[in-house]
């Protein structure tokens, strides 16, 4: 099922170059939160997991503003950055991705993100339906859950050594999740 969604997103990325570029991330509050996250953890290696076309890095240079190296970009639906990355990263950033993952693949996806990460993860998650839908009428946000559900799921899946910052579009700031 996830592969079906990835294929739908590949078609959208290919046919609509202005869609899901990552540029809007740089212009919204989440862009400032990403910079703060990177300044806080000072990673040598960063992964952007599900980065869209990655313009938040290649054009808007959020990493330069944070004073860190260019992240490794990964998005399974974008040609050229769709190969799974190798190795571990100090930090992983994952913005506007989790709500696109079907619920039955959520834990597997979180575990994949955690497996790449040595220090900290920033997750930005939308808890509301998207304004866009696929041609078949399915909303882009196939996994709209309330914040409490995400807190519970993160708490249940997070390895003890990781810090997780959660940012919900429905809140006006960063929620730092740290179970200690």
Number of C-alpha atoms within 10 A of each C-alpha: 10 13 10 9 17 17 15 15 21 18 13 17 19 13 10 11 10 12 14 19 17 23 20 14 23 20 12 10 15 20 19 18 19 25 18 15 20 24 15 11 13 16 21 13 18 25 24 23 24 22 27 25 24 24 18 20 21 15 11 18 15 23 19 12 13 17 14 17 14 17 22 18 23 23 22 19 24 24 13 11 18 14 13 11 15 8 9 15 24 18 28 27 23 20 25 21 19 24 22 21 20 17 16 11 12 16 17 12 16 16 15 12 20 23 13 20 24 18 16 23 26 24 24 23 24 24 19 16 15 14 8 11 13 12 8 6 8 10 16 19 22 18 21 22 16 14 17 9 12 17 12 10 14 18 15 10 13 18 15 10 11 16 21 23 19 23 25 21 16 12 10 10 14 21 15 12 15 12 9 5
